[in-house]
Amino acid sequence: MAGTAPTTRTPIESSKADDLSNKSFTGPLITVTLLFFMWGFITCMNDILIPKLQQVFTLQHWQAMLIQTAFFGAYFIISLLYFITSMTKGDPIMKIGYKNGIIVGLIVSAVGCVLFYPAADYQSYGFFLLALFVLASGITILQIAANPYVTILGPASSAASRLNLTQALNSFGTTVAPLIGGYLIFEGVQAVEASSADSVKMPYLGLAATLVAIAVMIKLAKLPHVKGEGRIIPDAGALKYRHLVLGIICIFMYVGGEVAIGSTLINFFKLPQIAGLTAAEGGQYLAFFWGGAMIGRFFGAVALADFRNSNYKYMIIAGITAVVVVVVYSIYGPQQAMIAVGLIAINFLVLLLGRFLPGRTLGFFASAVIVLLLITMMATGAVAMWAVIAVGLFNSIMFPTIFTLAIKGLGVHTSQGSSLLVMAIVGGAIIPPLQGYVADVSGNLQMSFIVPLICYLYIVYYGFLGSKVQEVDPTAEDII
């Protein structure tokens, strides 16, 4: 194959390869993991910006939601442009290397954060939307570069475990962002008038400084190179891999299904036959849904990791469970703590059923979600409420596991395939309105969960069958 390294190695080359096969990538992995926390933090800051800018500019609800449109629209547009560029000019990240690709993403994101300062000075909502688009463009580049890079930093057999761990840190970022961001923007600057956007200046300048600091850290870090970096192949080679194409559809279905469910929960909890909660009360239980995703990703990282002694897995999972139960007990009380124990036990049983194999585990997790959604649709009261909340726990491993399965064996086409997977996140903008339409037409919000249920049926297929690799690029998963 043109452009590949010769098959015959000198003794020195063989020695280097052996050393690298035994090398620990813990340091580089910790460094890259910081990125996942930061973009989770930044993404969730949008939830703080919406009410703040709505207050400043006296916006209608649909106008305020343009914040999310500008942000997530960048995911689709930048990923599409990336794919077109890689198809016509060659893959940009393979040309400059994963390390430099990550640095570019960080710098672009930092520029977007800095643009918040003049946007506040000019009191321009359009300027804020532009700043958000630039910020999200940088995060899109990070997604394209960092997700596959994490899967490559270590043995292929534990790639899903590493991506689950980093995605768990991403979820941690989304958990703490509302607390810190809410304080800084709404309470931290007492001298700023409520009608002024000046309170966003310092938080976003702080984020810009942090992103630049991480970029410098990445620049100085000794991150390993991937075989094939520097090769320029202007083609759409990633699309020849069946498991990737099916994985793109799977990411679309997963993100669409998850966002549709999460967006419907508070209104679902309001139904008199379910719980009759107020929006504020429903928001507290919504935390269980998203918190379950974070906890489940930690479980997935442990369960899908390579341990010489499986007893370590059980010990770590038991420790995480104990921490969760203590926290839930202290905040919500004994009844909720017991429910948490029950849900975690079911989650662990499904992990055992999956035998800690990524594709099999994904299939069984999606099957569990289908059962939970059927209960949500058919039952009433606390049973229906907790069934849909439990979906978050089983959603946990899906995005990182689908991503890992989809880019397996792509070699020099890995980052191109990654761009297509990131583009598929647009499912989160398409599936939720479809569920809303079904609810409006049928007049039955509870039965509208049939829409995400169909999405999870496809995920079951992908986990058990569609993710099987039929062709592997010779440059796949090699470190040099």
N, C-alpha and C positions, 0 to 999 in steps of 0.2 A: 504494500500500500504506500503510495507516494507520501513523503513527508514524515513517515514514522521512523523511529529509531531502529538501528540494526539489531538483529536478534542476538548476535554474538557479543558477549561482554568480556572486557578485560578483567583480570583478577581484582584490580582496584575498583572498577565499576561494580562488580558483584559484591565486594565488601561494603561499599557505600549503600547499595540497595538493601543488604542484610541489616546494616545498622539502622536504616530508616524504617525498616519493617518492624523493628523492636523499639523504635523511638516513641516516647510519650508526647502526645500533643496537648497535654493538659493546659500548659501555659498559653499557647495560642488559642485554645478553645475558650478559656476564661476571658481572654482579651476580646474575642469576637462576641462572646455572650453579652458583654456590656451594650453592644449595638441593639440587641433584641429588647433589653430593658428600656433603652432610650426611645426606640420607636414605638414601643407600647405606651410609654409615658406620654409622648408627644401626640399620638393618635387620640388618646383619651382626653387630652386637654381640649379637644374640639367640643366636648360636652360642656365644658366650662365657658368656652368662647361663645357658644350659641346664646345662652341667656344674657351674657354680658353685652354682646354686640346688638342683641335684640333690644336691650335697654337703652343703649347709646343711640342707635339709629332709628328707634321706634319701628321695628320691622314686623311684618306679618309672619306667621309661622312658616309659610312656604319660602319666604325670603331668607329667614334665618337658616333654614335647612340647606340653602345654597352653600353654606360652609362645608357640609358633608359632600355636596356635589363637586365642589372645587377640589376637595381633598382626595376623594376616592376616584374622581374623574381622571386625576393624574395617573393613577395606577394603570388604567386602561390605555390612556393616550400614550404615555411614556413607554409602556411595555410594547404597544403596537409599533411605535416608532423604532424601538430597539430591535424588534423582530425584523422589520423591513430593512433596517440598516445591516443587520447580520446576514440577511438573505442576499443583499445586493453588494455590500462592501466588505463583508466579513464580520465575525463576531467581535464587538468592541472590547468586552471584558477578557476574552481569550487573547486579544491583541495586547492589552496593557497588563494583564494579570489580575487575579482575584484581589490581591492586596491593594493595588492601585484603584481597582474598581470600587472597593469599599471606601477608600479615602475620597474618591470623587463624590460618592453618595453623601458622605458626611459633610463635605464642604458645600455642596449644593443645598443640603438641608440647613446648614448654618446660615447661608445667604438668605434663605426663606425666612428664618427666624429674625435676622437683622432687619428685614423689610417691614416687620411689624412696627418698628420705631417711626419711620416716616409715615406709615399708614395711620398711626395714631396722631401724629402731628397734623396731617392733612384732614383728619376726621373723614376719611374716605372708605366706605364699605367695599367698593370695587377694588381699592388698593389692598385691603385685607384679604380679599378673595384671591388676588394675584399672589400675595405673600404665601397663602396657604397652598396654592398650586405649586409654587416653586419648592416649598418645604416638602410637600408630598412627592414631588418629582425626585428629590434626593432620597427619600425613603424607598421609593420604588426601585431605584438603582441599588440600594442596600439589600432589598429583598431579592433582587435578581442575582446579586453577587454572594451575599452572606449565607442564604439558605443552602445552596448547593455546596458552598465551601465547608460548612459545618459537617455535612454528610461525608465529605472527603477526608476530614481531619481524624483519621483513625480507621479501624477495620470496617469493611463494608457491612459485616454482620451486625454491628451495633450502631449503624448510621441513624436508624429510626430513634434509638434511645437518645443519641446526642441532640437530635433536632427537637425531640420532645422536651428535653431539659432546657434548651435555649428558649423554646416557645413558652415554657412555664415561667421563665424570667420575664418574657414579654407580657404574660398575663399579670405578673406581679407589678409591672410598670403601669398597666391599666388600672390596677387596684389602688395604688397609692397616688396616682395623678389627680383624681378628683379631690382628694384631701389636701394635698399640697397646693395644687393649682387653684382650688377654690379659695383657700386662705389668702394666697398671694394676690389674686386678682380682685376678690371681693372684700377682703378684710385687711390685708397686709399694708395697704397704702391708705391710711386714714385721711390724708389731706386731699386726695383726689376726689373730685365730684363724681357722683353716680352717673351723670350724663356724659362724662369724659371717658375716652378710651385709653388715657395715659397709664392706667394701672396695668396694662398688658405689656408695657415697654420693658420694664426690668425683668419680669419672668422670662420673656422670650430672648432678651439679650443674654440672660443667664444660661438659657438652653443653647444659644449660639456658641457661647464660650465653652460650654461643656462638650459640644459636638466637635469643636476645633481641637480641644484638648485630647479627645479620643482619637481624632485623626492623627495628631502628632504621636500619640502612643502607638497607634497601628503602624505608622511610618517607621518608628524606631524598633518595633517588635520584630523578632526573627520568625516570620511566618513562612511555612514551607511553600514551595511552588508546586503546581500541578502539572503533570506531564501533558504536553500539548499547548501550554501557554506560549504565545508568540506566533502560533500558526494562524494564518488568515485563510479561511475557506468561505468564500461568498456563495452560500447556498441555503436551502431550507432543509438541511439534512436532519434536523431534529424530528421533522414530521414523518420520517420513514419508520420511526419506532412506534409500533402499535400500542405498547403499554403507556407511552407518553401521551399519545392522542386521546386514549381513553381516560388517562389521568387528568388531562385538561378539562374534559367534561365532568370528571368526578369532583375536581376543585370547584367548578362552577356550581354543581349540585350541592356540595357540602356548605360552602359559604352562603349560598342562597337559602338553604334550609335552616342553617343556624341563625342567620340574621332575621329570617322571617319569624321563627319561633320567639327569639328574644324580643323582637319589636311588638309582638302580640301579647306577651305575658301579662303586663299590667292591666290591659283591658280584659284579658281572660280572667284574672283574679277578681275583677270587679263584678263578674256575673253572679247573680244571686244564687244560682244552683251550684256554683263552685266555692266561692269564699265570701263574696260581697265586701271585699276590701276597698278602702279608699286608695287613691293613687299613691299617697305617701306610704301606706302600709304595704301596698303591692311592691313598691320600690325596695323595701327591706327584704322581701322574699326573692326579688330579682337578683339580689346579691348572692343568694344560694346558687342560682343558675350559673352565673359567671364565675363565682368562686369555685364551684364544682369543676369547671373547666381547668382552672389553675391547679387544683389538687390532683385531678386526674392526669394532668401532664407530668407532674412529679412522679406519680405512680408509674406512668408509661415509661418514663426515662429509666426508672429502676428495673421494671419488669422486662424491658426489651434490651437491657444492657447485658454484656458478656461477663458473668461472674463465674469463677471457677467453682465456687460453692454456692448453690442456689439458696442455701439457708440465709445468706446475707441479704438476698432480695426480700425474703419474708420478714427479716428483722427490721430492715429499713422501712418497708411498707407499714409494719406495725407501729414503728416510731412516728411516722408521718400521721397515721390514723389517730394515735394518742394525742398529738398536738392539736389536730383538727377538732377532736371531741372536746378537749379542754377549752379551746377558744370558743366554739359554738355554745358550750355549756355556760361559759361566763357571760356571753353576750345575749343569748336567746333563751337559755334555760334548759332543764333536763329533758323535756319532751322532744325538742328539736335536736338535742344531742343524741338521743336514742335513734331518731329517724336518720341522722347522719351516719351513725354506726351501721344501721341496716343497709343504707344505700351503698356505703363503702364496701360492705361485705359482698353485696351482689356484684359490684364492679370488680372486686378481686376474683370472684368465682368465674366471671366471664373472661378475665385475664388468664386464669388457669385453663379454661376451655380453649382459648386461643393458643395455648402452649407457648406463649411468649414469642410467637412468630408474627412478624408485621402484617402480612397479607391476611392470614387467618384471623389474627386479633381484630383487624379492621372489619372484616366480614361479620364477626360475632358482635362487635360493638354496634355496628349499624343495625344488625338484627335486633339487638336489645332496644335500640331507639325506636324501631318500628313497633315493637311490643308496647313500649311506653306511650307512644303516640296513639295507638289503638285504645289503650286504657284512658288516655286523656280525652279521646273523642266519645267513649262509651260510658265512662263513669261520671260521678258527680262528687261534690264536696272535697274533703281533704285528699281522698284517693286520687282524683283527677289532678288536683293541684300539685301534689308531690310527685306524681308520675311525670308531669311535664318539667318540673324542676330538676328531676333526676336526669333528664336528657342532657343537661349541661355536663354532668360527670362523664357520660359516655361519649359526648362530642369531643372530649379533651384530646385524645390522641389522634384524631382524624386528620386535621390539616398537616401536621408534621409527618405523619405516617404516609398519607397519600402523596405528599411532595417527595418523600424519600423513595417510595416505590416507583413514582413516575419518572424520576431522573436517573434511576439505576441503569448503569451500562451505557450512558450516552457519550462518555468520553469528551472529545473536543466540542460536542454539541450540547454540553451540559448547561452552560449559561443561556444559550438560545432557548433550550427547553424550559429553563427557569423563567425566562421572560414570558413565555406563553402561559405558564402556570399562574404567574402573577396577574397576567391579563384576565385570566378566568375568574379572578376575585370579583369581577363585575357582576357575577351572579347575585351578590348581595344587594345590587341595585335593581334587579329584575324579578327575582322570586318573591320578595316581600309584597310588592304591589299586586302580584298575581294572587297571593293568599288573601290580601285585602279585598280584591275584586270578587273572589269566591265567597267571602264572608258577606259582602254587600248584596250580591245577587241572591244568595241562598237565605240571607237573613239569619244565619246560624254561624256565629264565630267559632263555636266548638268544633263543628264539622269541617271548618276551613283548614284544619290541620292535615287534611288529606293531601294538600299541596306539598308541604315538606316531607310527608310520609313517602310520596312518590320519589322525591330526591334521594331519600335514604335507601330505597329499593335499588337504585342504581349503584349506590356505594357498596351494598352487599355484593352485587355482581362484580364490581371492581376488586374488592378485597379477595374474594375467593377465586375469580377467574381472570378478570381483565388486567390485573397487575402482573401477570406472569410474563417474564422477559423472554422474548423469542430471538432477539438479536442483540449482540453486545459490541460496542466500539472497542477496538484493541487498546485505545488510550484510556479506557475507563478506569477511574479510581486509582490512578497511579500517582505517587508523590515522588518528586525528584529533588 
